[in-house]
Amino acid sequence: QVQLVESGGGLVQPGGSLRLSCAASGLTSDSYAIGWFRQAPGKGREGVSCVSSSNGLTYYADSVKGRFAISIDKAKNTVYLQMNSLKPEDTAVYYCAAYQGDTDQAVCVILIPLDFDSWGQGTQVAVSS
């Protein structure tokens, strides 16, 4: 059973930075995708970024492109989301999610919650002065 544990959330001022971590255990496939999603109060879950294990493909939503960077440490089975130049509209609960299978690259590009099998508990990010 895949377990995902997020950490690194918190309160930060606009323009600040945070780094989220997603520690994964129980992955059984060499091909997998780890995605970051976020959900603000009263809104649906939005895909933010994704990385595929097979070739390191990364994907970013337009709203975070140029500000966020995703990376993977395969030795630690940990995915990081470096978030810079944070804005109040980035305030949300951030979740990481895992997909295992041969279509990890396509899953990353499409980045919808339905494609991901396992989810973490979420970590709160608040951007406010």
C-alpha atoms as one frame of an Amber mdcrd trajectory, in Angstrom:
protein
   0.000   0.000   0.000   1.371   3.381  -1.019   1.716   5.962   1.727   2.432
   9.627   1.082   3.360  12.104   3.781   3.519  15.821   3.026   5.396  18.370
   5.088   6.694  21.908   4.820   3.530  23.969   4.789   3.067  27.101   6.846
   2.328  30.795   6.890   4.434  33.044   4.686   4.252  36.640   3.536   3.578
  37.497  -0.115   6.787  37.154  -2.100   8.141  34.548   0.269   9.128  30.937
  -0.325   8.291  27.513   1.020   9.459  24.030   0.141   6.999  21.185   0.395
   8.124  17.576   0.703   6.264  14.405  -0.187   7.788  11.233   1.226   6.516
   8.134  -0.550   6.645   4.539   0.623   5.211   1.331  -0.755   5.750   2.168
  -4.436   5.997  -1.090  -6.368   6.435   0.132  -9.933   9.522   1.634 -11.554
   7.190   3.907 -13.526   5.175   6.328 -11.477   4.081   9.920 -11.376   3.922
  12.127  -8.319   1.637  15.107  -8.594   0.983  18.104  -6.404  -2.572  19.375
  -6.161  -4.091  22.154  -4.112  -7.554  22.986  -2.847  -8.602  26.395  -1.632
 -11.738  26.849   0.496 -14.856  26.531  -1.622 -12.933  25.473  -4.721 -12.172
  22.215  -6.477  -8.865  20.388  -6.367  -6.428  21.920  -8.862  -3.377  20.294
 -10.405  -0.225  22.303  -9.679   2.767  20.274 -10.780   3.878  16.746 -11.566
   6.997  14.691 -12.151   7.244  11.322 -13.893   9.829   8.815 -12.763  10.494
   7.230 -16.149  12.180  10.244 -17.729  11.938  13.077 -15.212   9.275  14.908
 -17.202   7.885  17.825 -15.235   4.653  19.707 -15.702   3.385  22.966 -14.224
   0.043  24.687 -14.245   0.150  28.099 -15.905  -0.640  29.770 -12.603   2.646
  28.589 -11.039   4.958  28.350 -14.033   8.195  30.232 -13.405   7.577  30.365
  -9.638   7.363  26.723  -8.561   9.870  23.947  -9.208   9.320  20.233  -8.696
  12.129  17.765  -8.157  12.502  14.120  -7.233  15.084  12.351  -5.095  14.661
   8.727  -6.095  17.107   7.502  -3.457  14.872   8.976  -0.751  11.573   8.396
  -2.601  10.817  12.027  -1.928   9.395  14.707  -4.191   9.896  18.371  -3.436
   7.913  21.408  -4.513   9.906  24.608  -4.198   7.486  27.523  -4.158   8.876
  31.014  -4.710   7.280  34.436  -5.150   4.216  33.216  -3.317   0.956  35.089
  -3.750  -2.179  35.211  -1.590  -3.986  33.203  -4.270  -1.565  30.322  -3.639
  -3.233  29.824  -0.249  -4.649  26.301  -0.132  -4.209  22.832   1.264  -1.542
  21.135  -0.833  -1.719  17.396  -1.488   0.690  15.052  -3.154  -0.641  12.051
  -5.023   0.841   9.008  -6.742   0.072   7.115  -9.922   1.818   3.862 -10.769
   1.907   2.556 -14.316   3.346   2.830 -17.789   1.495   6.019 -18.723   3.167
   8.137 -16.044   4.189  10.807 -18.554   0.674  11.250 -19.944  -0.791  11.269
 -16.455   1.567  14.103 -15.542   0.642  16.194 -18.557  -3.105  15.725 -18.079
  -2.821  16.107 -14.277  -6.314  15.399 -13.043  -7.104  13.969  -9.582  -9.017
  11.023 -11.022  -5.844   9.464 -12.443  -4.046   9.283  -9.105  -4.541   6.286
  -6.829  -2.954   7.340  -3.575  -3.097  10.614  -1.674  -1.391  12.233   1.253
  -3.184  13.961   4.084  -2.361  17.465   2.872  -0.383  20.387   4.234  -1.711
  23.921   4.668  -0.043  26.812   2.885  -1.177  30.320   3.811   0.175  33.413
   2.089  -0.764  36.574   3.909   0.728  39.795   5.211
